[in-house]
Amino acid sequence: MTEILTPRPAATVLTLRDAKNGYEILMLRRNLASEFVGGAYVFPGGGVDPEDASALAQERSVGMSDASCSKRLGVESGGLAYYVACFRELFEEGGLLVACDEAGTEIDLTNRPLVDRLNEQRVFVNDGSLAFVELLMREGLYLDLRNVAYLAHWVTPVGPPRRYDTRFFVALAPVGQIAGHDDHETVDSRWLRPRDALALHERGEFDLMLPTAQNLAAVAQFETAREVLDFANAQAEVPRIEPRIVAREGARVILLPGDDGYDDA
């Protein structure tokens, strides 16, 4: 009997910015050599690390507490770690830091020395020689959770060699910061309207995982970043979605809750 893997807690973030013809979302292309969904376009994200759940991470976060985060995610405790993880991954993979000072003032991006230091220290965070929370302490910064909202909850189906229990968030991009892939885990970065990303995917020009496509479709009807944030905040309950893989006529078929045969899969 094949062992059923326990999904690893993970977090990912749809980073939003307003543009001339509608808001855009930051998307990164996974390295083609990656063992997990190589070549696919994804939102910045990854596994929740112990550091994300540390007392120091809580001290360096403003706008929400662990109690309020946990209540929103429907867990007893440790909810803040998911929020920290998505912002850490956004900085590591996308180069954007959603942060403020102790007074709640957003990062001053006209401060070129600060921006240069963050870019330099991103390299050390990515190679593991500098902890993300230590970077925040060094620069006197705090993660700003005031403009982030919980959007969706997806669990990798039984079968793949890696499984994740992933919380999807939406967040406003820091004004004036320039995003950029890390040229290691990610090899391309684009700001795209959801409908444009989905159209490219339909034409076979843009590889998307099912949860990525489904979440793009869920927010494609909105015109501004703030509307997406309001939509996510207005959800009374976020359902847990775990696809199931079945064989039909010699082919693998992915079923979602509500599909015919899902309960029997």
PyMOL commands that set and color helices and strands:
alter all, ss='L'
color gray80, all
select helices_A, chain A and resi 50-53+55-59+66-73+80-94+112-127+132-139+194-202+210-219+225-234
alter helices_A, ss='H'
color red, helices_A
select strands_A, chain A and resi 8-17+24-30+41-42+45-47+61-62+99-100+142-144+148-155+164-172+186-192+240-241+244-248+251-255
alter strands_A, ss='S'
color yellow, strands_A
deselect
rebuild
show_as cartoon
